[in-house]
């Protein structure tokens, strides 16, 4: 995760991989009612990021990396937490 030529390049990779999956963590629980528990939602998010990393394996120009899996999963969890806060606010306003 930290073997980049510059600090800026490392920061772009880390922040980019996290930010990229925040929307997924927010939208999926709205779109798929089956993701009604944190365990189901987070498992689905980790599963998607794992699938993306596995699908990159046959391509020479792409690199599968555990760091990406972790950072993407963190992004999904942050998005899911935002979803939970939005649901709590929505419930409180009713």
Buried (B, 14 or more C-beta within 10 A) or exposed (E): EEEEEEEEEBEEBBEEBBEBBBEBBBEBBEEEEEBEEEEEBBEBBBEBBBEBBEEBEEEEEEEBBEBBBBBBBBBBBBBBBBBBEEEEEEEEEE
